[in-house]
Amino acid sequence: MFPPCVVWKPLTAASIPEAPLEVVLPDELRDSLRLLKPEGNLLKDRFRSMMIRGKVESRRQVAYTKQKKYTVSEKWSYKDWQLPK
């Protein structure tokens, strides 16, 4: 596959997530494979396989930062009004 001098290294220090164990219990088994419901998520499986092959970089999830809360206030020029006489 690779020449002997080439050593494969992962792109990042983040590890590739483990594949979830997909088990079908005996009471969920059907007589036919056509009646068996699919398990797992195809998108997650494809994304993990691309990380293993080195096509996509594996990263840790980035936490969302807190956004500034804006306060609405009236200006003093609006507050300084007087009733007409």
C-alpha positions as CSV (number, residue, x, y, z in Angstrom):
1,M,0.0,0.0,0.0
2,F,2.6,2.6,1.1
3,P,6.3,2.4,0.3
4,P,8.4,1.2,3.3
5,C,9.8,4.7,4.0
6,V,6.3,6.3,4.4
7,V,4.8,6.2,7.8
8,W,1.1,7.1,8.3
9,K,0.4,9.7,11.0
10,P,-3.0,10.9,12.1
11,L,-3.8,14.5,11.1
12,T,-4.6,15.7,14.6
13,A,-4.1,14.7,18.2
14,A,-7.8,14.1,18.7
15,S,-8.7,10.5,18.7
16,I,-11.3,8.9,16.4
17,P,-14.5,8.1,18.2
18,E,-15.3,4.4,18.9
19,A,-18.0,2.8,16.8
20,P,-21.1,2.1,18.8
21,L,-22.0,-1.5,19.3
22,E,-25.1,-2.3,17.3
23,V,-26.8,-5.4,18.7
24,V,-30.1,-6.9,17.7
25,L,-31.9,-8.8,20.5
26,P,-33.4,-12.2,19.8
27,D,-36.9,-10.9,20.3
28,E,-36.3,-8.2,17.7
29,L,-35.2,-10.7,15.0
30,R,-37.5,-11.4,12.2
31,D,-38.0,-14.4,9.9
32,S,-36.7,-12.4,6.9
33,L,-33.9,-9.8,6.6
34,R,-36.3,-7.6,4.6
35,L,-38.5,-7.1,7.7
36,L,-35.5,-6.2,9.9
37,K,-35.4,-2.5,10.8
38,P,-32.1,-0.7,10.0
39,E,-30.0,0.2,13.1
40,G,-27.5,3.1,13.5
41,N,-27.0,6.3,11.5
42,L,-25.6,6.2,8.0
43,L,-24.2,9.7,8.1
44,K,-22.2,9.1,11.3
45,D,-20.9,5.8,10.0
46,R,-19.7,7.4,6.7
47,F,-18.1,10.3,8.6
48,R,-16.3,8.0,11.0
49,S,-15.0,5.9,8.1
50,M,-13.7,9.0,6.4
51,M,-11.9,10.0,9.6
52,I,-10.3,6.5,9.7
53,R,-9.1,6.8,6.1
54,G,-7.7,10.3,6.7
55,K,-10.1,12.1,4.3
56,V,-11.5,14.2,7.2
57,E,-9.7,15.7,10.1
58,S,-10.9,14.4,13.5
59,R,-11.6,17.2,16.0
60,R,-13.0,17.7,19.5
61,Q,-16.4,19.4,19.7
62,V,-16.1,23.1,20.2
63,A,-18.2,24.6,23.0
64,Y,-20.3,27.5,22.2
65,T,-19.2,30.8,23.6
66,K,-21.6,33.0,25.6
67,Q,-22.9,35.9,23.6
68,K,-23.4,39.3,25.1
69,K,-26.9,40.1,26.3
70,Y,-28.0,43.5,25.0
71,T,-30.2,45.7,27.1
72,V,-32.7,48.2,25.5
73,S,-32.8,51.6,27.2
74,E,-34.3,55.0,26.3
75,K,-32.1,58.0,25.7
76,W,-32.3,60.9,28.1
77,S,-33.3,63.2,25.2
78,Y,-36.5,61.2,24.9
79,K,-37.2,61.2,28.6
80,D,-36.8,65.0,29.0
81,W,-40.1,66.1,27.6
82,Q,-42.7,68.4,29.2
83,L,-46.4,68.7,28.8
84,P,-47.5,71.6,26.6
85,K,-49.3,74.4,28.6
